[in-house]
Amino acid sequence: MNAYCIGNGESRKYLNLDSLTAGYETVGCNALHREFTPDHLVCCDRRMVEEAVANLLIPNTKIYPRDSWYKYFRKVKKDKRINFLPPLPYQERNTKADYPEHWGSGTYAVLLASTLPGIEEVNLIGFDLYSVNDKVNNLYKGTNNYAKKDAKPIDYSFWIYQTRKVFVNFPNIKYNIFNDKNWKLPKDWNLPNTEYFEYS
């Protein structure tokens, strides 16, 4: 079985997600549910979880908040869509980026896709990492719960480090990374089980 892991970078702006992912398991992040119904949705921040659980148009989507919010949304709010995030696939905690509380929705989404039963390949789309200008790179910038359109780019170093940790700890899964023609694959992602493709 193969999966699509869908980030919210602006590179996927023109992709038709419904036709592209038909027949695949899908894992998305945060406000993706506004335009697409994924099988799994990772929302690390409380405000993102609140928005997702309020969306009654995704009744079968499994929603994954941080563990600290699981009890509140599952037990107090009684939303059966709420699930636990998978634990990190390694034990050492040498840097700040190694602690679960410093993993974001995107890196957790890649981890979650890797832990789904029977997954052999994970296709990553919309994981842009870098900004194409001096502004934040996110399709939902300037909307509720997101940074303003003119906000500065987010430091992507944790994303590169943590996603590499997933790649390394799941060596039997093939990771196909799709992006625009001029996008550069981080050198730390150049591994035996990763391959980069242009969207075209």
Backbone as ProteinMPNN parsed JSONL, in Angstrom:
{"seq_chain_A": "MNAYCIGNGESRKYLNLDSLTAGYETVGCNALHREFTPDHLVCCDRRMVEEAVANLLIPNTKIYPRDSWYKYFRKVKKDKRINFLPPLPYQERNTKADYPEHWGSGTYAVLLASTLPGIEEVNLIGFDLYSVNDKVNNLYKGTNNYAKKDAKPIDYSFWIYQTRKVFVNFPNIKYNIFNDKNWKLPKDWNLPNTEYFEYS", "coords_chain_A": {"N_chain_A": [[0.839, -1.188, 0.0], [0.428, 2.288, -0.71], [0.962, 5.71, 0.329], [-0.131, 9.141, 0.479], [1.387, 11.989, 1.691], [0.534, 15.075, 2.729], [1.633, 18.261, 2.649], [1.4, 21.81, 3.373], [2.674, 23.638, 1.747], [3.202, 26.197, -0.729], [3.766, 25.192, -3.215], [2.075, 23.162, -3.999], [-0.182, 24.297, -4.944], [-1.592, 24.188, -7.402], [-2.296, 21.565, -7.717], [-4.568, 18.878, -8.173], [-5.973, 17.485, -5.642], [-7.904, 15.511, -5.098], [-8.101, 13.87, -7.421], [-5.432, 13.139, -7.715], [-4.768, 11.665, -5.42], [-6.504, 9.552, -5.314], [-7.447, 6.365, -4.277], [-5.324, 6.046, -2.603], [-3.947, 5.996, 0.734], [-4.31, 8.83, 2.794], [-2.58, 11.46, 4.425], [-2.703, 14.437, 6.142], [-2.152, 17.943, 7.078], [-3.128, 20.258, 9.562], [-5.005, 22.94, 8.334], [-5.748, 21.68, 5.991], [-8.117, 20.3, 5.776], [-10.019, 22.124, 5.015], [-10.268, 22.172, 2.291], [-10.027, 19.607, 1.381], [-10.613, 16.163, 2.072], [-8.882, 14.334, 4.132], [-7.703, 11.027, 5.068], [-6.366, 10.955, 7.447], [-5.511, 13.46, 9.796], [-3.196, 15.691, 11.03], [-2.886, 17.805, 13.743], [-1.179, 19.853, 15.591], [-1.33, 22.162, 17.191], [-3.603, 23.581, 19.573], [-5.629, 25.36, 18.646], [-5.82, 24.673, 15.983], [-6.739, 22.089, 16.181], [-9.241, 22.541, 17.315], [-10.512, 23.882, 15.221], [-10.57, 21.847, 13.307], [-12.115, 19.779, 14.535], [-14.503, 21.06, 14.631], [-15.383, 20.964, 12.083], [-17.798, 19.452, 10.488], [-17.918, 18.19, 8.124], [-16.018, 16.337, 7.754], [-16.423, 13.64, 8.793], [-15.258, 11.106, 8.975], [-12.586, 11.382, 9.167], [-9.582, 10.785, 10.827], [-8.238, 12.464, 13.565], [-5.317, 13.932, 14.865], [-4.08, 15.222, 17.658], [-1.572, 16.856, 19.779], [-0.321, 14.811, 22.461], [-0.93, 15.989, 24.906], [-3.345, 17.214, 24.498], [-5.072, 15.225, 23.902], [-6.764, 13.915, 25.824], [-8.537, 15.98, 26.497], [-9.966, 16.57, 24.078], [-10.859, 14.042, 23.293], [-11.975, 12.758, 25.568], [-13.27, 14.756, 27.164], [-14.547, 16.473, 25.271], [-15.585, 14.47, 23.798], [-15.08, 13.54, 21.173], [-14.847, 11.188, 18.824], [-13.149, 11.017, 16.715], [-10.635, 11.668, 17.45], [-7.259, 10.75, 17.891], [-4.25, 9.161, 19.169], [-1.005, 10.496, 18.539], [1.754, 8.873, 16.868], [4.566, 7.517, 18.71], [7.89, 8.98, 18.836], [10.322, 7.536, 16.65], [12.762, 6.857, 17.751], [15.091, 6.862, 20.528], [17.108, 8.525, 21.611], [17.862, 11.784, 22.884], [19.295, 14.304, 21.977], [19.305, 16.91, 21.053], [17.288, 19.922, 20.981], [15.455, 19.556, 18.967], [14.909, 16.888, 19.094], [12.93, 16.303, 20.876], [9.536, 15.413, 21.52], [7.677, 17.533, 21.892], [8.639, 19.501, 20.293], [8.235, 18.774, 17.754], [6.459, 19.375, 14.779], [3.276, 19.692, 13.01], [3.706, 18.936, 10.323], [6.075, 17.303, 10.293], [5.263, 15.325, 12.036], [3.185, 14.308, 10.523], [4.514, 13.025, 8.41], [5.786, 11.046, 9.885], [3.519, 9.686, 10.92], [2.335, 8.726, 8.539], [4.264, 6.898, 7.866], [3.952, 4.931, 9.753], [1.585, 3.682, 9.284], [-0.35, 0.72, 8.695], [1.047, -1.679, 6.486], [2.255, 0.091, 4.675], [4.307, 0.839, 1.959], [5.398, 2.757, 0.29], [5.75, 6.288, 0.544], [4.447, 9.234, -0.62], [5.474, 12.502, -0.782], [4.05, 15.654, -0.896], [3.907, 19.191, -1.278], [5.677, 19.817, 0.754], [7.499, 22.149, 1.183], [9.457, 23.49, 2.66], [11.441, 25.693, 2.27], [11.182, 29.274, 1.758], [10.001, 31.015, -1.112], [10.359, 33.635, -1.39], [10.736, 36.469, 0.709], [8.78, 35.934, 2.508], [6.448, 34.079, 4.581], [5.941, 30.673, 3.687], [3.143, 29.261, 2.962], [0.063, 27.865, 2.09], [-2.2, 28.743, 3.422], [-1.684, 31.107, 4.67], [-2.437, 34.253, 6.16], [-5.021, 33.628, 6.781], [-7.557, 32.474, 9.121], [-6.109, 31.41, 12.16], [-3.538, 31.282, 11.164], [-0.287, 32.634, 10.215], [0.246, 36.089, 9.249], [0.053, 37.327, 5.84], [2.328, 38.742, 5.168], [4.221, 37.869, 6.921], [7.399, 36.819, 8.274], [9.529, 34.198, 6.938], [9.455, 30.83, 8.273], [11.819, 29.21, 10.362], [13.272, 26.439, 9.01], [14.933, 24.417, 9.839], [14.504, 22.489, 11.889], [12.514, 20.955, 10.693], [13.823, 19.729, 8.532], [15.757, 18.191, 9.893], [14.153, 16.524, 11.602], [12.462, 15.191, 9.787], [14.342, 13.771, 8.335], [15.092, 12.013, 10.346], [12.849, 10.372, 10.411], [12.967, 9.207, 7.832], [15.376, 7.758, 8.088], [14.814, 5.984, 10.152], [12.898, 4.353, 9.101], [13.813, 2.439, 7.056], [12.887, 0.617, 5.18], [10.822, 1.711, 3.847], [9.948, 3.495, 0.939], [10.499, 6.816, 0.051], [9.033, 9.19, -1.855], [9.637, 12.287, -3.056], [8.047, 15.12, -4.059], [8.19, 18.14, -5.945], [8.467, 21.586, -7.133], [10.223, 22.563, -10.19], [12.537, 24.154, -9.646], [13.09, 23.668, -7.032], [15.131, 22.652, -4.287], [16.403, 19.626, -3.121], [17.044, 18.936, 0.236], [20.36, 18.281, 1.333], [20.618, 16.539, 3.448], [18.498, 14.898, 3.125], [19.11, 13.221, 1.143], [19.137, 10.111, 0.699], [19.353, 6.455, 0.747], [16.702, 5.511, 0.573], [15.162, 7.57, -0.429], [13.784, 9.669, -3.018], [13.749, 12.259, -5.399], [11.327, 14.023, -7.3], [10.174, 16.078, -9.984], [7.113, 17.936, -10.094], [6.0, 17.956, -12.627]], "CA_chain_A": [[0.0, 0.0, 0.0], [1.139, 3.551, -0.746], [0.266, 6.824, 0.97], [0.238, 10.516, 0.174], [1.532, 12.867, 2.841], [0.241, 16.362, 2.091], [1.98, 19.477, 3.36], [0.654, 22.99, 2.929], [3.512, 24.559, 1.005], [2.532, 26.809, -1.874], [4.07, 24.48, -4.462], [0.978, 22.256, -4.399], [-1.336, 25.161, -5.194], [-2.352, 23.827, -8.603], [-2.541, 20.126, -7.776], [-5.919, 18.4, -7.879], [-5.721, 16.461, -4.633], [-8.867, 14.408, -5.181], [-7.725, 12.936, -8.493], [-4.061, 12.693, -7.5], [-4.64, 10.732, -4.295], [-7.557, 8.524, -5.361], [-6.965, 5.009, -4.061], [-4.199, 6.069, -1.671], [-4.153, 6.487, 2.097], [-3.862, 10.219, 2.801], [-2.265, 12.078, 5.71], [-2.527, 15.868, 5.928], [-1.791, 18.798, 8.202], [-3.815, 21.491, 9.931], [-6.202, 23.421, 7.634], [-6.01, 20.946, 4.753], [-9.513, 19.851, 5.767], [-10.871, 23.164, 4.42], [-10.424, 21.955, 0.856], [-9.829, 18.203, 1.044], [-10.918, 15.277, 3.191], [-7.867, 13.29, 4.262], [-8.007, 9.921, 5.986], [-5.724, 11.292, 8.718], [-5.178, 14.882, 9.866], [-2.377, 16.011, 12.187], [-3.047, 19.194, 14.196], [-0.453, 19.917, 16.857], [-1.774, 23.291, 18.015], [-4.989, 23.45, 20.023], [-6.562, 26.114, 17.803], [-6.001, 23.903, 14.763], [-7.6, 20.946, 16.531], [-10.6, 23.066, 17.498], [-11.079, 24.14, 13.902], [-10.804, 20.572, 12.634], [-13.226, 19.047, 15.133], [-15.731, 21.806, 14.34], [-15.745, 20.694, 10.694], [-18.639, 18.254, 10.448], [-17.847, 17.617, 6.782], [-14.963, 15.31, 7.731], [-16.821, 12.741, 9.887], [-14.467, 9.873, 9.037], [-11.162, 11.707, 9.248], [-8.955, 10.627, 12.14], [-7.54, 13.697, 13.913], [-4.231, 13.628, 15.792], [-3.483, 16.362, 18.367], [-0.509, 16.467, 20.702], [-0.817, 13.963, 23.543], [-1.451, 16.833, 25.994], [-4.715, 17.62, 24.182], [-5.867, 14.042, 23.579], [-7.82, 13.69, 26.82], [-9.545, 17.047, 26.415], [-10.827, 16.449, 22.901], [-11.434, 12.7, 23.202], [-12.759, 12.415, 26.749], [-14.141, 15.859, 27.587], [-15.382, 16.861, 24.13], [-16.175, 13.211, 23.312], [-14.939, 13.423, 19.721], [-14.256, 9.881, 18.567], [-12.163, 11.115, 15.635], [-9.347, 11.994, 18.049], [-6.357, 9.616, 18.063], [-2.905, 9.467, 19.631], [0.108, 10.534, 17.602], [2.724, 7.801, 17.122], [5.772, 7.965, 19.432], [9.061, 9.152, 17.987], [10.888, 6.209, 16.368], [14.103, 6.713, 18.306], [15.092, 7.182, 21.952], [18.082, 9.537, 22.021], [17.385, 13.17, 22.928], [20.546, 15.046, 21.998], [19.063, 18.308, 20.72], [15.918, 20.382, 21.195], [14.626, 18.992, 17.901], [14.646, 15.468, 19.372], [11.847, 16.157, 21.851], [8.228, 15.399, 20.846], [6.983, 18.821, 21.944], [9.2, 20.388, 19.278], [7.848, 18.276, 16.436], [5.27, 20.061, 14.297], [2.276, 18.891, 12.301], [4.26, 18.367, 9.096], [6.983, 16.187, 10.566], [4.448, 14.244, 12.599], [2.406, 13.708, 9.437], [5.406, 12.076, 7.726], [5.939, 9.916, 10.802], [2.259, 8.94, 10.957], [2.199, 7.994, 7.272], [5.24, 5.796, 7.882], [3.541, 3.905, 10.715], [0.317, 3.063, 8.885], [-0.15, -0.69, 8.339], [1.234, -2.098, 5.103], [2.769, 1.138, 3.802], [5.594, 0.552, 1.322], [5.903, 4.01, -0.252], [5.077, 7.515, 0.963], [4.65, 10.343, -1.547], [5.389, 13.791, -0.095], [3.768, 16.824, -1.725], [3.675, 20.396, -0.49], [6.664, 19.991, 1.822], [8.403, 23.087, 0.508], [10.515, 23.876, 3.594], [11.972, 27.031, 2.054], [10.342, 30.323, 1.19], [10.441, 31.443, -2.444], [10.639, 35.062, -1.247], [11.036, 36.741, 2.115], [7.53, 35.773, 3.249], [6.132, 32.718, 4.994], [5.466, 29.819, 2.599], [2.021, 28.424, 3.388], [-1.136, 28.166, 1.315], [-3.274, 29.308, 4.244], [-1.24, 32.333, 5.343], [-3.407, 35.33, 6.088], [-6.353, 33.142, 7.142], [-7.735, 32.189, 10.541], [-5.155, 30.517, 12.823], [-2.249, 31.274, 10.474], [0.478, 33.875, 10.185], [-0.152, 37.066, 8.242], [0.658, 37.11, 4.528], [3.646, 39.366, 5.074], [5.069, 37.372, 8.011], [8.696, 36.306, 7.865], [9.576, 32.733, 6.8], [9.73, 30.039, 9.475], [13.074, 28.452, 10.335], [12.929, 25.073, 8.593], [15.996, 23.479, 10.213], [13.923, 21.366, 12.625], [11.763, 20.117, 9.754], [14.788, 18.91, 7.797], [16.354, 17.251, 10.84], [13.175, 15.558, 12.088], [12.003, 14.357, 8.676], [15.446, 12.834, 8.089], [15.0, 10.976, 11.373], [11.824, 9.426, 9.966], [13.521, 8.457, 6.706], [16.424, 6.847, 8.552], [14.25, 4.955, 11.03], [12.007, 3.485, 8.334], [14.619, 2.195, 5.858], [12.195, -0.244, 4.227], [9.813, 2.501, 3.152], [10.473, 4.387, -0.1], [9.92, 8.152, 0.153], [9.073, 9.936, -3.109], [9.45, 13.682, -2.687], [7.672, 15.871, -5.249], [8.136, 19.585, -5.793], [8.655, 22.334, -8.364], [11.467, 22.37, -10.928], [13.676, 24.854, -9.071], [13.218, 23.331, -5.622], [16.334, 21.881, -4.004], [16.309, 18.601, -2.083], [18.093, 19.099, 1.257], [21.384, 17.231, 1.236], [20.374, 15.574, 4.515], [17.435, 14.002, 2.686], [19.627, 12.388, 0.056], [19.344, 8.826, 1.362], [19.041, 5.324, -0.135], [15.266, 5.261, 0.426], [14.452, 8.769, -0.873], [13.985, 10.078, -4.4], [13.08, 13.53, -5.703], [10.704, 14.141, -8.621], [9.461, 17.32, -10.282], [5.674, 17.714, -10.257], [5.663, 17.712, -14.032]], "C_chain_A": [[0.881, 1.248, 0.0], [0.298, 4.654, -0.114], [0.741, 8.144, 0.396], [0.287, 11.287, 1.478], [1.509, 14.297, 2.294], [0.591, 17.52, 3.014], [1.244, 20.664, 2.769], [1.535, 24.057, 2.29], [2.832, 25.022, -0.275], [2.794, 26.086, -3.186], [2.928, 23.583, -4.922], [-0.295, 23.006, -4.786], [-2.209, 24.69, -6.351], [-2.627, 22.331, -8.73], [-3.998, 19.815, -7.451], [-5.782, 17.219, -6.924], [-6.655, 15.269, -4.754], [-8.468, 13.391, -6.244], [-6.343, 12.344, -8.258], [-3.975, 11.573, -6.474], [-5.687, 9.624, -4.298], [-6.942, 7.129, -5.227], [-5.792, 4.901, -3.114], [-4.674, 6.443, -0.271], [-3.591, 7.915, 2.145], [-3.683, 10.744, 4.223], [-1.985, 13.551, 5.442], [-2.278, 16.625, 7.213], [-2.769, 19.972, 8.342], [-5.021, 21.82, 9.041], [-6.467, 22.733, 6.303], [-7.472, 20.563, 4.643], [-10.465, 20.881, 5.174], [-11.166, 22.886, 2.949], [-10.381, 20.487, 0.442], [-10.108, 17.366, 2.278], [-9.886, 14.167, 3.277], [-8.347, 12.16, 5.162], [-7.5, 10.24, 7.389], [-5.316, 12.753, 8.677], [-4.423, 15.162, 11.156], [-2.514, 17.502, 12.504], [-2.378, 19.324, 15.559], [-0.938, 21.043, 17.768], [-3.25, 23.171, 18.356], [-5.974, 24.158, 19.099], [-6.824, 25.392, 16.486], [-6.894, 22.694, 15.013], [-9.044, 21.42, 16.652], [-11.266, 23.333, 16.159], [-11.444, 22.834, 13.201], [-12.011, 19.838, 13.212], [-14.558, 19.77, 14.893], [-16.226, 21.552, 12.915], [-16.507, 19.374, 10.623], [-18.643, 17.59, 9.075], [-16.735, 16.58, 6.653], [-15.245, 14.273, 8.835], [-15.962, 11.502, 10.039], [-12.97, 10.121, 9.084], [-10.662, 11.516, 10.674], [-8.081, 11.848, 12.398], [-6.537, 13.409, 15.025], [-3.681, 14.913, 16.416], [-2.259, 15.893, 19.156], [-1.124, 15.651, 21.839], [-1.442, 14.779, 24.667], [-2.889, 17.27, 25.76], [-5.623, 16.428, 23.908], [-7.044, 13.88, 24.539], [-8.926, 14.73, 26.699], [-10.504, 16.826, 25.255], [-11.504, 15.086, 22.801], [-12.379, 12.416, 24.357], [-13.746, 13.51, 27.147], [-15.097, 16.25, 26.464], [-16.044, 15.66, 23.449], [-16.169, 13.107, 21.776], [-14.169, 12.139, 19.411], [-13.262, 9.888, 17.405], [-10.757, 11.325, 16.176], [-8.531, 10.73, 18.321], [-5.009, 10.089, 18.587], [-1.938, 9.56, 18.459], [1.045, 9.355, 17.88], [3.909, 8.344, 17.907], [6.92, 8.167, 18.449], [9.758, 7.802, 17.821], [12.311, 6.009, 16.869], [14.109, 7.269, 19.722], [16.018, 8.34, 22.337], [17.483, 10.947, 21.923], [18.604, 14.071, 23.084], [20.376, 16.534, 21.734], [17.606, 18.645, 21.016], [14.965, 19.748, 20.185], [14.267, 17.536, 18.13], [13.486, 15.246, 20.336], [10.482, 16.286, 21.167], [7.516, 16.752, 20.829], [7.511, 19.824, 20.921], [9.026, 19.829, 17.863], [6.545, 18.967, 16.04], [4.353, 19.133, 13.522], [2.851, 18.225, 11.05], [5.156, 17.172, 9.352], [6.241, 15.022, 11.206], [3.617, 13.555, 11.516], [3.245, 12.691, 8.667], [5.616, 10.842, 8.595], [4.683, 9.054, 10.82], [2.076, 8.114, 9.685], [3.105, 6.769, 7.254], [4.827, 4.654, 8.796], [2.219, 3.235, 10.349], [0.564, 1.632, 8.415], [0.04, -0.906, 6.84], [1.821, -1.058, 4.164], [4.157, 0.773, 3.279], [6.234, 1.809, 0.737], [5.08, 5.17, 0.278], [5.45, 8.609, -0.021], [4.447, 11.655, -0.811], [5.129, 14.898, -1.103], [3.508, 18.019, -0.811], [4.6, 20.569, 0.697], [7.793, 20.877, 1.282], [9.618, 23.453, 1.349], [10.886, 25.348, 3.441], [10.9, 28.006, 1.569], [10.89, 30.703, -0.18], [10.693, 32.949, -2.474], [10.977, 35.308, 0.222], [9.795, 36.658, 2.992], [7.306, 34.306, 3.605], [5.544, 31.934, 3.818], [4.389, 28.882, 3.147], [0.779, 28.846, 2.625], [-2.2, 28.909, 2.118], [-2.846, 30.57, 4.992], [-2.267, 33.444, 5.14], [-4.827, 34.907, 6.412], [-6.386, 32.816, 8.628], [-6.743, 31.133, 11.03], [-3.785, 30.446, 12.155], [-1.573, 32.638, 10.543], [-0.048, 34.809, 9.094], [0.603, 36.835, 6.937], [2.068, 37.679, 4.423], [4.577, 38.94, 6.21], [6.373, 36.808, 7.454], [8.658, 34.777, 7.746], [9.907, 32.059, 8.128], [11.06, 29.308, 9.292], [12.743, 26.981, 10.076], [13.94, 24.028, 9.05], [15.469, 22.272, 10.987], [13.21, 20.411, 11.676], [12.698, 19.187, 8.98], [15.35, 17.819, 8.704], [15.365, 16.149, 11.23], [12.676, 14.642, 10.978], [13.091, 13.357, 8.287], [15.404, 11.696, 9.101], [13.949, 9.926, 10.991], [12.374, 8.565, 8.836], [14.501, 7.386, 7.18], [15.843, 5.698, 9.375], [13.22, 4.059, 10.354], [12.692, 3.155, 7.007], [13.926, 1.339, 4.804], [11.048, 0.454, 3.507], [10.505, 3.405, 2.145], [9.738, 5.723, 0.018], [10.134, 8.892, -1.167], [8.7, 11.382, -2.807], [9.218, 14.493, -3.959], [7.685, 17.37, -4.959], [8.391, 20.246, -7.146], [10.057, 22.142, -8.944], [12.677, 22.97, -10.219], [13.886, 24.563, -7.586], [14.436, 22.442, -5.406], [16.097, 20.881, -2.868], [17.399, 18.851, -1.05], [19.099, 17.963, 1.186], [21.188, 16.165, 2.3], [19.259, 14.591, 4.164], [17.885, 13.09, 1.554], [20.07, 11.05, 0.635], [18.974, 7.683, 0.419], [17.552, 5.104, -0.372], [14.476, 6.514, 0.076], [14.751, 9.05, -2.341], [13.154, 11.326, -4.682], [12.547, 13.534, -7.141], [10.11, 15.537, -8.783], [7.979, 16.995, -10.456], [5.321, 17.355, -11.686], [5.884, 16.26, -14.443]], "O_chain_A": [[1.942, 1.27, 0.624], [-0.926, 4.545, -0.032], [1.859, 8.258, -0.106], [-0.652, 11.245, 2.273], [2.363, 14.677, 1.493], [-0.067, 17.738, 4.032], [0.541, 20.527, 1.768], [1.188, 25.238, 2.29], [1.99, 24.319, -0.832], [2.108, 26.343, -4.175], [2.822, 23.276, -6.109], [-1.357, 22.402, -4.934], [-3.434, 24.784, -6.282], [-3.141, 21.884, -9.755], [-4.586, 20.423, -6.556], [-5.51, 16.094, -7.346], [-6.238, 14.132, -4.535], [-8.495, 12.186, -5.995], [-6.107, 11.176, -8.567], [-3.196, 10.635, -6.641], [-5.74, 8.832, -3.357], [-6.033, 6.765, -5.973], [-5.308, 3.802, -2.842], [-5.686, 7.127, -0.114], [-2.519, 8.178, 1.599], [-4.513, 10.508, 5.102], [-1.135, 13.885, 4.617], [-2.203, 16.041, 8.295], [-3.173, 20.585, 7.354], [-5.973, 21.04, 9.001], [-7.34, 23.172, 5.554], [-8.016, 20.505, 3.54], [-11.607, 20.548, 4.859], [-12.193, 23.315, 2.424], [-10.663, 20.156, -0.709], [-9.867, 17.808, 3.401], [-9.997, 13.164, 2.572], [-9.295, 12.33, 5.929], [-8.11, 9.856, 8.387], [-4.833, 13.239, 7.654], [-4.933, 14.907, 12.247], [-2.288, 18.352, 11.643], [-2.96, 18.941, 16.573], [-0.953, 20.888, 18.989], [-4.052, 22.718, 17.539], [-7.039, 23.618, 18.8], [-7.92, 25.483, 15.932], [-7.704, 22.321, 14.164], [-9.961, 20.771, 16.148], [-12.449, 23.043, 15.981], [-12.501, 22.731, 12.577], [-12.841, 19.328, 12.46], [-15.619, 19.148, 14.949], [-17.362, 21.889, 12.582], [-15.907, 18.301, 10.694], [-19.287, 16.559, 8.878], [-16.53, 16.01, 5.581], [-14.405, 14.054, 9.708], [-15.931, 10.901, 11.112], [-12.177, 9.18, 9.044], [-11.258, 12.032, 11.62], [-7.274, 12.227, 11.55], [-6.855, 12.732, 16.002], [-2.901, 15.621, 15.779], [-1.949, 14.703, 19.198], [-2.309, 15.79, 22.139], [-2.382, 14.319, 25.315], [-3.583, 17.654, 26.701], [-6.824, 16.604, 23.703], [-8.186, 13.726, 24.108], [-10.109, 14.402, 26.789], [-11.72, 16.888, 25.432], [-12.613, 14.987, 22.276], [-13.471, 11.889, 24.148], [-14.912, 13.233, 27.431], [-16.306, 16.349, 26.675], [-16.948, 15.819, 22.629], [-17.135, 12.643, 21.171], [-12.979, 12.031, 19.708], [-12.607, 8.88, 17.14], [-9.784, 11.176, 15.436], [-9.032, 9.767, 18.9], [-4.664, 11.265, 18.468], [-2.039, 8.795, 17.5], [1.12, 8.888, 19.016], [4.231, 9.526, 17.781], [6.921, 7.594, 17.359], [9.782, 7.004, 18.758], [12.989, 5.074, 16.443], [13.236, 8.057, 20.084], [15.736, 9.061, 23.295], [16.713, 11.255, 21.014], [18.908, 14.54, 24.18], [21.214, 17.336, 22.146], [16.793, 17.756, 21.271], [13.816, 19.441, 20.506], [13.407, 16.998, 17.433], [13.102, 14.102, 20.582], [10.29, 17.167, 20.329], [6.829, 17.08, 19.861], [6.905, 20.874, 20.705], [9.597, 20.347, 16.903], [5.641, 19.124, 16.861], [4.62, 17.938, 13.394], [2.519, 17.077, 10.751], [5.014, 16.138, 8.7], [6.559, 13.861, 10.946], [3.375, 12.35, 11.59], [2.753, 11.621, 8.31], [5.622, 9.719, 8.092], [4.77, 7.829, 10.743], [1.706, 6.941, 9.748], [2.752, 5.732, 6.693], [5.299, 3.529, 8.633], [1.783, 2.313, 11.039], [1.592, 1.361, 7.795], [-0.718, -0.376, 6.028], [1.882, -1.298, 2.958], [5.06, 0.443, 4.048], [7.459, 1.923, 0.688], [3.865, 5.058, 0.443], [6.631, 8.883, -0.233], [3.368, 11.903, -0.272], [5.892, 15.068, -2.054], [2.963, 17.876, 0.283], [4.33, 21.396, 1.567], [8.887, 20.404, 0.973], [10.695, 23.7, 0.806], [10.679, 26.151, 4.352], [9.86, 27.608, 1.045], [12.104, 30.712, -0.386], [11.183, 33.478, -3.471], [11.466, 34.402, 0.898], [9.752, 37.233, 4.08], [7.899, 33.41, 3.005], [4.747, 32.467, 3.047], [4.697, 27.839, 3.723], [0.475, 30.034, 2.523], [-3.016, 29.629, 1.543], [-3.576, 31.048, 5.86], [-2.882, 33.554, 4.079], [-5.748, 35.72, 6.333], [-5.361, 32.875, 9.308], [-6.561, 30.095, 10.393], [-2.954, 29.626, 12.546], [-2.191, 33.648, 10.88], [-0.698, 34.373, 8.144], [1.668, 36.219, 6.932], [2.902, 37.161, 3.68], [5.607, 39.575, 6.44], [6.434, 36.375, 6.304], [7.833, 34.133, 8.394], [10.558, 32.647, 8.992], [11.379, 28.845, 8.197], [12.013, 26.359, 10.848], [13.816, 22.86, 8.683], [15.931, 21.151, 10.771], [13.294, 19.194, 11.838], [12.401, 18.006, 8.797], [15.408, 16.652, 8.314], [15.709, 14.968, 11.192], [12.487, 13.446, 11.2], [12.786, 12.215, 7.945], [15.654, 10.542, 8.751], [14.145, 8.733, 11.223], [12.264, 7.339, 8.874], [14.454, 6.245, 6.722], [16.329, 4.57, 9.299], [12.724, 3.111, 10.963], [12.205, 3.549, 5.947], [14.34, 1.339, 3.645], [10.382, -0.142, 2.66], [11.529, 4.014, 2.455], [8.509, 5.759, 0.078], [11.267, 9.185, -1.55], [7.589, 11.668, -2.361], [10.084, 14.55, -4.832], [7.26, 17.819, -3.895], [8.515, 19.572, -8.169], [10.956, 21.628, -8.277], [13.74, 22.35, -10.195], [14.766, 25.15, -6.957], [14.742, 21.584, -6.234], [15.645, 21.255, -1.786], [18.569, 18.969, -1.415], [18.721, 16.806, 0.998], [21.549, 15.008, 2.088], [19.097, 13.569, 4.831], [17.103, 12.273, 1.066], [21.229, 10.876, 1.014], [18.342, 7.921, -0.611], [17.171, 4.564, -1.41], [13.258, 6.544, 0.254], [15.824, 8.718, -2.845], [12.004, 11.432, -4.256], [13.229, 13.104, -8.071], [9.6, 16.112, -7.821], [7.628, 15.906, -10.913], [4.434, 16.536, -11.923], [5.644, 15.902, -15.596]]}, "name": "protein", "num_of_chains": 1, "seq": "MNAYCIGNGESRKYLNLDSLTAGYETVGCNALHREFTPDHLVCCDRRMVEEAVANLLIPNTKIYPRDSWYKYFRKVKKDKRINFLPPLPYQERNTKADYPEHWGSGTYAVLLASTLPGIEEVNLIGFDLYSVNDKVNNLYKGTNNYAKKDAKPIDYSFWIYQTRKVFVNFPNIKYNIFNDKNWKLPKDWNLPNTEYFEYS"}
